[in-house]
Amino acid sequence: MMTDRECFSPAPAPAHYTKHIQLLNYHFLNHHLFILTQQQDSRSTGTSLWLGAQCLSLYLATVHKSIHQSPFHSRPRLLELGSGIGLIALAMNSLGWDVLATDTSHTISSVLLPNIVSNRSRTTCNHSTIEVRELDWLVPPASWDWMNPVAVATTTTYTPLATETQANDASLQPPFDLIISSDTIYDVELIQPLLRALYNAATVSRSPPVYLCIERRDPAVIDRALSEAKRVWGFTVTRIPHRKVSKAMENGGLKWRMEDWDGVEIWRLKLKNVQL
């Protein structure tokens, strides 16, 4: 077990070593320090840091400049489904992306929104923005509202926090140049809602690349999700070679032992036969 002092070293530790730390000093690319609140919460898995967010943030840092930017807006736009404590959203914002970070209302109010608000001044690209909105995958896409400044899709009614209403103006809408989700495939019942949400977001965004980062805890669940992405939803599905992910990790300063993250996989999805 790593000590608290080791967990606060400049090179972040794997997430499973830091679950007990409520306030993480998280160094990203040795240029940015994010102060991230996390919780061990029985209501949601999204209130603590997971390996997928750590790995995907560094891989995207190596490829984000090569992703085609839509001519419809001045800066590249990212949609994240299941933003959790906000690491990837903050990382991509620090690289110059406008980011729409989404999750359920509980995760937003407990960790995501507080982390985004408290770390806004720590990103160096002051002209890029982050917005936080609820997007519950259980809501059919026909009921989504991209103009709503609080919730694109919700199954609840709640009063927005003051910081929530001040931070958002619903300026980030489709099309998005990139769609991502990490650590969100772990329950068979969530496969269909997640893939439906990814399909809808990709369709209204003119088929940008979609990156999924998973931990292969239950191979049957992962294999079923990837199969349905191809067979049911019409995505091409390509795994990013492990060597490329490993190189991105090393370039980002994370020289972990293989056994600490050998179950992590990054997959690239792309819709076929979409009318542009």
Long-range contacts (C-beta under 8 A, 24 or more apart in sequence): 10-253, 11-253, 11-254, 11-255, 12-54, 12-254, 14-51, 14-54, 14-256, 14-260, 14-261, 15-48, 15-49, 15-50, 15-51, 15-53, 15-54, 16-51, 16-260, 18-49, 19-48, 19-49, 24-49, 26-87, 27-253, 28-57, 28-87, 28-90, 28-91, 28-94, 28-252, 29-58, 29-61, 29-91, 29-252, 29-253, 30-253, 31-94, 31-124, 32-90, 32-91, 32-94, 32-122, 32-123, 32-124, 33-122, 34-87, 34-90, 34-91, 34-115, 34-119, 34-122, 35-115, 35-118, 35-119, 35-122, 36-85, 36-86, 36-87, 36-115, 36-119, 37-85, 37-111, 37-114, 37-115, 37-118, 38-85, 38-111, 39-110, 39-111, 41-110, 43-106, 44-104, 44-106, 44-107, 44-110, 45-183, 45-186, 46-82, 46-83, 46-84, 46-85, 46-103, 46-104, 46-107, 46-111, 46-112, 47-84, 47-85, 47-106, 47-107, 47-110, 47-111, 48-84, 48-85, 49-84, 49-85, 49-87, 50-84, 50-182, 50-183, 50-215, 51-183, 51-215, 51-261, 51-263, 51-264, 52-182, 52-183, 52-213, 52-214, 52-215, 52-264, 53-84, 53-85, 53-87, 53-88, 53-182, 53-183, 53-213, 54-87, 54-254, 55-182, 55-213, 55-245, 55-248, 55-249, 55-261, 55-264, 55-266, 56-88, 56-180, 56-182, 56-211, 56-213, 56-266, 57-87, 57-88, 57-91, 57-92, 58-248, 58-249, 58-251, 58-252, 58-254, 59-211, 59-213, 59-240, 59-244, 59-245, 59-248, 59-249, 59-266, 60-88, 60-91, 60-92, 60-95, 60-178, 60-180, 60-211, 61-91, 61-95, 61-248, 61-252, 62-244, 62-247, 62-248, 62-251, 64-92, 64-95, 64-97, 64-178, 67-177, 67-178, 67-208, 67-209, 68-177, 68-208, 69-177, 70-175, 70-177, 70-206, 72-175, 73-98, 75-127, 75-128, 76-177, 76-178, 77-172, 77-175, 77-176, 77-177, 77-178, 78-176, 78-177, 78-178, 78-179, 78-180, 79-174, 79-176, 79-178, 79-179, 79-180, 79-201, 79-205, 80-179, 80-180, 80-181, 81-135, 81-137, 81-179, 81-180, 81-181, 81-184, 81-194, 81-197, 81-198, 81-201, 82-181, 82-182, 82-183, 82-184, 83-107, 83-112, 83-132, 84-111, 84-112, 84-182, 84-183, 85-111, 85-112, 85-115, 86-111, 86-112, 86-115, 86-116, 86-119, 88-180, 88-182, 89-116, 89-130, 90-115, 90-116, 90-119, 90-122, 90-123, 90-130, 93-123, 93-125, 93-128, 93-129, 93-130, 94-122, 94-123, 94-124, 94-125, 95-125, 96-125, 96-128, 97-128, 97-178, 98-128, 98-129, 98-130, 98-172, 99-128, 99-129, 99-130, 99-131, 99-172, 100-130, 100-131, 100-133, 100-172, 100-176, 101-130, 101-131, 101-132, 101-133, 102-132, 102-133, 102-134, 102-135, 102-152, 103-134, 103-135, 104-134, 104-136, 105-134, 105-136, 105-151, 105-154, 105-156, 105-158, 108-132, 108-134, 108-164, 109-161, 113-161, 113-163, 113-164, 113-167, 114-163, 116-167, 117-163, 117-167, 129-171, 129-172, 131-167, 131-168, 131-169, 131-170, 131-171, 131-172, 132-164, 132-167, 132-168, 133-168, 133-170, 135-197, 137-190, 137-193, 137-194, 137-196, 137-197, 138-193, 140-196, 141-196, 141-197, 141-200, 144-200, 146-170, 146-173, 146-174, 147-173, 174-201, 174-204, 174-205, 175-204, 175-205, 175-206, 175-208, 176-201, 176-205, 176-208, 177-205, 177-208, 178-208, 178-209, 178-210, 178-211, 179-205, 179-208, 179-209, 179-210, 179-211, 180-210, 180-211, 180-212, 180-213, 181-210, 181-211, 181-212, 181-213, 182-212, 182-213, 182-214, 183-213, 183-214, 183-215, 184-212, 184-214, 185-212, 185-214, 185-221, 185-222, 185-225, 186-215, 186-217, 186-218, 186-221, 187-221, 188-221, 188-224, 191-221, 191-224, 191-225, 191-228, 192-228, 194-225, 195-225, 195-228, 195-229, 195-232, 195-233, 196-233, 198-229, 198-233, 198-235, 198-269, 199-233, 199-234, 199-235, 199-271, 202-269, 202-271, 202-274, 203-271, 203-274, 206-274, 206-276, 207-270, 207-271, 207-274, 207-276, 209-268, 209-269, 209-270, 210-235, 210-268, 210-269, 210-270, 211-266, 211-267, 211-268, 211-269, 212-266, 212-267, 212-269, 213-264, 213-265, 213-266, 213-267, 214-264, 214-265, 214-267, 215-263, 215-264, 215-265, 216-263, 216-264, 216-265, 217-263, 222-265, 226-267, 229-269, 233-271, 234-271, 234-272, 234-273, 235-269, 235-270, 235-271, 235-272, 236-269, 236-270, 236-271, 236-272, 237-267, 237-268, 237-269, 238-267, 238-268, 238-269, 238-270, 239-265, 239-266, 239-267, 239-268, 240-265, 240-266, 240-267, 240-268
